[in-house]
Amino acid sequence: MERTVETLEQELKSEHNLYLRALADFDNFRRRVDRERANLGKESLRNFLVPLLDVIDDLERSLKAAETEQSSFVDGVRAVRDKFLRVLDSQGVRPFQSVGQPFDPSQHEAVGTAPADGHPQNTVVQEIQRGYRWGDDLLRSARVVVGT
């Protein structure tokens, strides 16, 4: 009888350990699924936001081409651009300044070089395409010309 009690106690202890292991595995699984779900949502939003930056670029180019014109149409395009930027800003998407900053390959893509003309060497002298951050993350690197 005593042997049976010991055997049953060992089996109970073994089953309890298996239960605790299964509980820990499930908790790890749940945390991993939550983390993957959050990453998937963020990546989907990133894939939606990046093409919108091209629309902002087009609006900026249009306004630059018509910068000397005074018309209600140009004012309307400017208002649309400003509203678009406010919507992006409300989601944490903001442009960052590159001209006059040291070239940083983690946030700039060099597309050419030019004489520095008063700027220190390896400083951004022209911005071809504006860069954007999304919170602390780089959403799109700035395409720049670097002074030599």
C-alpha positions as CSV (number, residue, x, y, z in Angstrom):
1,M,0.0,0.0,0.0
2,E,2.8,2.4,0.9
3,R,4.5,1.8,-2.4
4,T,1.3,2.6,-4.2
5,V,1.0,5.9,-2.3
6,E,4.6,6.8,-3.2
7,T,4.0,5.9,-6.8
8,L,0.8,8.0,-6.9
9,E,2.6,11.0,-5.3
10,Q,5.4,10.8,-7.9
11,E,2.9,10.6,-10.7
12,L,1.0,13.5,-9.3
13,K,4.2,15.5,-9.0
14,S,5.2,14.6,-12.6
15,E,1.7,15.6,-13.9
16,H,1.8,18.8,-11.9
17,N,5.2,19.7,-13.5
18,L,3.8,18.9,-17.0
19,Y,0.8,21.1,-16.2
20,L,3.1,24.0,-15.1
21,R,5.3,23.6,-18.3
22,A,2.2,23.6,-20.5
23,L,0.9,26.7,-18.8
24,A,4.2,28.5,-19.3
25,D,4.3,27.4,-22.9
26,F,0.8,28.7,-23.5
27,D,1.7,32.0,-21.8
28,N,4.8,32.3,-24.1
29,F,2.7,31.5,-27.1
30,R,0.1,34.1,-26.2
31,R,2.8,36.8,-25.8
32,R,4.4,35.9,-29.1
33,V,1.1,36.0,-30.9
34,D,0.3,39.4,-29.3
35,R,3.7,40.7,-30.4
36,E,3.4,39.4,-33.9
37,R,-0.1,40.9,-34.2
38,A,1.2,44.3,-33.1
39,N,4.1,44.1,-35.6
40,L,1.8,43.1,-38.4
41,G,-0.5,46.0,-37.7
42,K,2.4,48.4,-37.6
43,E,3.9,47.0,-40.8
44,S,0.5,47.2,-42.6
45,L,0.2,50.9,-41.6
46,R,3.8,51.5,-42.7
47,N,3.0,50.0,-46.1
48,F,0.0,52.4,-46.3
49,L,1.9,55.5,-45.2
50,V,4.9,55.3,-47.4
51,P,3.1,55.7,-50.8
52,L,1.2,58.7,-49.3
53,L,4.6,60.4,-48.9
54,D,4.9,60.4,-52.7
55,V,1.6,62.3,-52.9
56,I,3.0,64.9,-50.6
57,D,6.1,65.1,-52.8
58,D,3.9,65.7,-55.8
59,L,2.0,68.5,-54.1
60,E,5.3,70.1,-53.0
61,R,6.6,70.0,-56.5
62,S,3.4,71.5,-57.9
63,L,3.6,74.3,-55.3
64,K,7.3,74.9,-56.1
65,A,6.5,75.2,-59.8
66,A,3.8,77.7,-59.1
67,E,5.5,79.6,-56.2
68,T,5.4,82.9,-58.1
69,E,1.7,82.6,-59.0
70,Q,-1.0,84.1,-56.9
71,S,-4.3,82.3,-57.6
72,S,-7.1,80.7,-55.6
73,F,-6.1,77.4,-57.3
74,V,-2.6,77.5,-55.9
75,D,-3.9,78.6,-52.5
76,G,-6.3,75.5,-52.6
77,V,-3.4,73.2,-53.4
78,R,-1.4,74.7,-50.6
79,A,-4.4,74.2,-48.2
80,V,-4.7,70.5,-49.3
81,R,-1.0,70.0,-48.7
82,D,-1.1,71.6,-45.3
83,K,-4.2,69.5,-44.3
84,F,-2.4,66.4,-45.5
85,L,0.6,67.2,-43.4
86,R,-1.5,67.8,-40.4
87,V,-3.2,64.4,-40.8
88,L,0.2,62.7,-41.1
89,D,1.4,64.7,-38.1
90,S,-1.6,63.5,-36.1
91,Q,-0.4,59.9,-36.7
92,G,3.2,60.7,-35.7
93,V,4.6,61.1,-39.2
94,R,6.9,64.2,-39.5
95,P,9.5,65.4,-42.0
96,F,13.0,65.9,-40.7
97,Q,15.5,68.6,-41.7
98,S,18.5,67.5,-43.7
99,V,20.1,70.6,-45.3
100,G,23.0,71.8,-43.2
101,Q,23.1,68.5,-41.2
102,P,26.1,66.1,-41.3
103,F,25.5,63.3,-43.7
104,D,24.2,60.2,-41.8
105,P,23.7,57.0,-43.9
106,S,21.2,55.8,-41.4
107,Q,18.8,58.5,-42.4
108,H,20.1,59.9,-45.7
109,E,20.6,58.4,-49.1
110,A,23.3,60.2,-51.0
111,V,22.3,60.7,-54.7
112,G,25.2,63.1,-55.6
113,T,27.9,65.4,-54.4
114,A,28.5,69.1,-54.9
115,P,30.9,71.7,-53.7
116,A,30.3,72.5,-50.0
117,D,30.2,76.3,-50.6
118,G,30.5,77.4,-47.0
119,H,29.2,74.2,-45.4
120,P,31.6,71.7,-43.7
121,Q,32.6,68.7,-45.8
122,N,30.2,65.7,-45.7
123,T,27.3,68.0,-44.9
124,V,24.0,67.8,-46.7
125,V,23.8,70.8,-49.1
126,Q,20.6,70.0,-51.0
127,E,17.6,67.8,-50.3
128,I,16.2,66.1,-53.4
129,Q,13.4,64.2,-51.5
130,R,12.4,64.9,-47.9
131,G,12.8,62.3,-45.3
132,Y,10.1,61.3,-42.8
133,R,10.1,59.8,-39.3
134,W,7.2,57.9,-37.8
135,G,7.6,58.4,-34.1
136,D,11.2,57.4,-33.4
137,D,11.4,55.1,-36.5
138,L,12.7,56.2,-39.9
139,L,9.7,55.9,-42.3
140,R,11.6,57.1,-45.4
141,S,15.2,58.3,-45.8
142,A,15.9,61.6,-47.3
143,R,17.6,61.7,-50.7
144,V,20.3,64.3,-50.5
145,V,23.3,65.9,-52.2
146,V,26.4,65.9,-50.0
147,G,29.0,68.6,-49.9
148,T,32.6,67.7,-50.8
